[in-house]
């Protein structure tokens, strides 16, 4: 059974101060001077994302607390997978493969732009395989939409194409894709690729 959707944890300036063994004002000074990235809540309070805090602690050669390690592991986990491809044979093949690799994840299929538009908010994917050449749909535009949707939890997007286009990889990267594959894809190499991408998902904020 797929786990419930992940909720992203953030740290207050006070929590960061406690982790680092400093007073609250020191954390605020770090933020104000640009040493530690943070955002403000509507009430004006600073909040720090876990991956940002982890990189800061590592840079300072400080120990990562167990809670933070657990949060990063949670963010790296793949619970929901969405495959968007009008090639039904390939779509089904990829679904079977990913289902075997991630037996606790839910794998959802979409075969056109309409299916994708419905499936994205419903499945809240952690990982999307997206065909560039969907009928009547701009795959690059759809990738940007997925990446910019604030209702999603920073899903990974792997762009896939079966056509020869020398500009496709560069355009995929520009659209925000995390990886680019040309059919026929090497299924045996997928687990390693997804593993590396999922780790980056936990430690990279866009």
C-alpha positions as CSV (number, residue, x, y, z in Angstrom):
1,X,0.0,0.0,0.0
2,X,1.3,3.5,-0.9
3,X,2.1,5.7,2.0
4,X,0.3,8.9,2.7
5,X,1.5,12.1,1.0
6,X,4.5,13.7,2.5
7,X,4.2,17.0,4.2
8,X,7.2,19.3,4.0
9,X,8.7,20.3,7.3
10,X,10.4,23.7,7.9
11,X,12.5,25.0,10.8
12,X,12.0,28.2,12.6
13,X,15.0,30.5,13.4
14,X,14.7,29.4,17.0
15,X,14.9,25.7,16.1
16,X,17.9,26.4,13.9
17,X,19.6,28.2,16.8
18,X,18.9,25.2,19.1
19,X,20.4,22.8,16.6
20,X,23.5,25.0,16.1
21,X,23.9,25.8,19.8
22,X,23.7,29.5,19.4
23,X,21.2,32.2,20.4
24,X,18.3,33.1,18.2
25,X,19.7,36.5,17.2
26,X,22.8,34.7,15.7
27,X,20.6,32.7,13.4
28,X,18.8,35.8,12.3
29,X,22.1,37.5,11.6
30,X,23.1,34.5,9.5
31,X,19.9,34.9,7.5
32,X,20.1,38.7,7.2
33,X,23.8,38.5,6.0
34,X,22.9,35.8,3.4
35,X,24.8,33.0,5.0
36,X,21.6,30.9,5.5
37,X,18.7,31.0,3.1
38,X,15.3,31.4,4.5
39,X,11.8,32.7,3.7
40,X,9.3,34.7,5.7
41,X,5.9,33.6,6.8
42,X,2.9,36.0,6.3
43,X,3.5,36.9,10.0
44,X,7.1,37.9,9.2
45,X,8.8,34.9,10.9
46,X,11.8,33.3,9.3
47,X,11.6,29.6,8.2
48,X,14.3,27.4,6.8
49,X,13.8,24.4,4.6
50,X,15.4,21.1,5.8
51,X,17.7,20.6,2.7
52,X,18.9,24.2,3.0
53,X,19.7,23.6,6.7
54,X,21.4,20.4,6.0
55,X,23.8,22.0,3.5
56,X,24.5,24.8,5.9
57,X,25.3,22.4,8.7
58,X,27.5,20.3,6.4
59,X,29.4,23.4,5.2
60,X,30.0,24.3,8.9
61,X,31.2,20.7,9.6
62,X,28.3,20.4,12.1
63,X,26.4,17.2,12.9
64,X,23.1,16.6,11.3
65,X,20.4,15.8,14.0
66,X,18.5,12.6,13.6
67,X,15.2,14.4,12.9
68,X,16.8,16.2,10.0
69,X,18.2,13.0,8.6
70,X,14.8,11.4,8.8
71,X,13.2,14.3,7.1
72,X,15.7,14.2,4.2
73,X,15.1,10.4,3.8
74,X,11.3,11.1,3.8
75,X,11.7,13.7,1.0
76,X,13.8,11.3,-1.0
77,X,11.2,8.6,-0.9
78,X,9.2,7.8,-4.1
79,X,5.6,7.0,-3.2
80,X,3.7,8.2,-6.2
81,X,4.8,7.6,-9.8
82,X,3.0,9.1,-12.9
83,X,3.7,7.8,-16.4
84,X,2.5,10.2,-19.2
85,X,3.0,8.6,-22.6
86,X,0.6,7.9,-25.5
87,X,2.6,4.8,-26.5
88,X,0.4,2.3,-24.6
89,X,2.9,-0.6,-25.0
90,X,5.8,1.5,-23.6
91,X,3.5,3.0,-20.9
92,X,2.4,-0.5,-19.7
93,X,6.0,-1.8,-19.8
94,X,7.3,1.1,-17.7
95,X,4.4,0.7,-15.3
96,X,5.2,-3.0,-14.7
97,X,8.9,-2.3,-14.3
98,X,8.4,0.6,-11.9
99,X,5.8,-1.3,-9.9
100,X,8.3,-4.1,-9.4
101,X,11.1,-1.7,-8.4
102,X,8.9,0.3,-6.1
103,X,6.3,-2.2,-4.8
104,X,5.0,0.2,-2.1
105,X,4.5,3.1,-4.6
106,X,1.3,3.7,-6.5
107,X,1.9,3.9,-10.3
108,X,-0.6,6.0,-12.3
109,X,-0.9,6.1,-16.1
110,X,-1.9,8.9,-18.4
111,X,-2.1,8.5,-22.2
112,X,-2.8,12.0,-23.3
113,X,-2.8,15.6,-22.2
114,X,-6.3,15.4,-20.8
115,X,-5.4,12.3,-18.7
116,X,-2.3,14.0,-17.5
117,X,-4.1,17.2,-16.5
118,X,-6.4,15.1,-14.3
119,X,-3.8,12.7,-13.0
120,X,-1.2,15.3,-11.8
121,X,-3.3,16.9,-9.1
122,X,-5.0,13.7,-8.1
123,X,-1.8,11.5,-7.8
124,X,0.4,14.3,-6.4
125,X,3.4,12.5,-8.0
126,X,6.9,12.3,-6.6
127,X,8.2,11.1,-10.0
128,X,6.8,11.8,-13.5
129,X,7.9,10.1,-16.8
130,X,6.8,12.6,-19.4
131,X,6.7,12.0,-23.1
132,X,7.7,15.1,-25.0
133,X,5.6,14.3,-28.1
134,X,2.1,13.8,-26.7
135,X,-0.6,14.5,-29.3
136,X,-1.8,18.1,-29.1
137,X,0.3,18.8,-26.0
138,X,3.5,20.7,-25.6
139,X,5.6,18.4,-23.3
140,X,8.0,21.1,-22.4
141,X,5.1,23.4,-21.4
142,X,3.6,20.6,-19.3
143,X,7.0,20.0,-17.6
144,X,7.2,23.7,-16.6
145,X,3.6,23.5,-15.3
146,X,4.5,20.5,-13.1
147,X,7.7,22.2,-11.8
148,X,5.9,25.5,-11.1
149,X,2.8,24.0,-9.4
150,X,3.1,25.0,-5.8
151,X,0.5,22.4,-4.8
152,X,2.9,19.7,-5.7
153,X,5.9,18.6,-3.6
154,X,8.7,19.2,-6.1
155,X,8.2,16.1,-8.3
156,X,11.1,14.7,-10.3
157,X,10.4,14.9,-14.1
158,X,12.1,12.5,-16.5
159,X,11.4,13.6,-20.1
160,X,11.2,10.8,-22.7
161,X,11.2,10.9,-26.5
162,X,11.3,8.4,-29.3
163,X,12.0,11.0,-32.0
164,X,15.4,12.3,-33.2
165,X,15.7,15.9,-32.1
166,X,19.1,17.3,-31.3
167,X,17.6,20.1,-29.3
168,X,15.3,18.0,-27.2
169,X,17.7,17.4,-24.3
170,X,18.6,21.1,-24.0
171,X,14.9,22.1,-24.2
172,X,14.0,19.5,-21.6
173,X,16.6,20.9,-19.2
174,X,15.4,24.4,-19.9
175,X,11.9,23.3,-19.0
176,X,13.1,22.1,-15.7
177,X,13.4,18.3,-16.3
178,X,15.6,16.4,-14.0
179,X,16.6,13.8,-16.6
180,X,16.2,13.1,-20.3
181,X,15.9,9.6,-21.9
182,X,15.6,8.5,-25.5
183,X,13.6,5.4,-26.4
184,X,14.3,2.5,-26.3
185,X,15.4,3.3,-22.7
186,X,17.8,1.1,-20.7
187,X,15.5,-0.3,-18.1
188,X,18.4,-1.8,-16.1
189,X,19.9,1.6,-15.7
190,X,16.7,3.2,-14.4
191,X,16.9,2.2,-10.7
192,X,20.3,3.8,-10.3
193,X,19.2,6.9,-12.1
194,X,16.0,7.3,-10.0
195,X,18.0,6.6,-6.9
196,X,20.3,9.5,-7.6
197,X,17.5,11.8,-8.6
198,X,15.5,11.0,-5.5
199,X,18.5,11.8,-3.4
200,X,18.9,15.1,-5.2
201,X,15.2,15.8,-4.6
202,X,15.8,15.8,-0.9
203,X,18.8,18.1,-1.0
204,X,18.0,20.5,-3.8
205,X,15.5,23.4,-3.7
206,X,14.6,25.0,-7.0
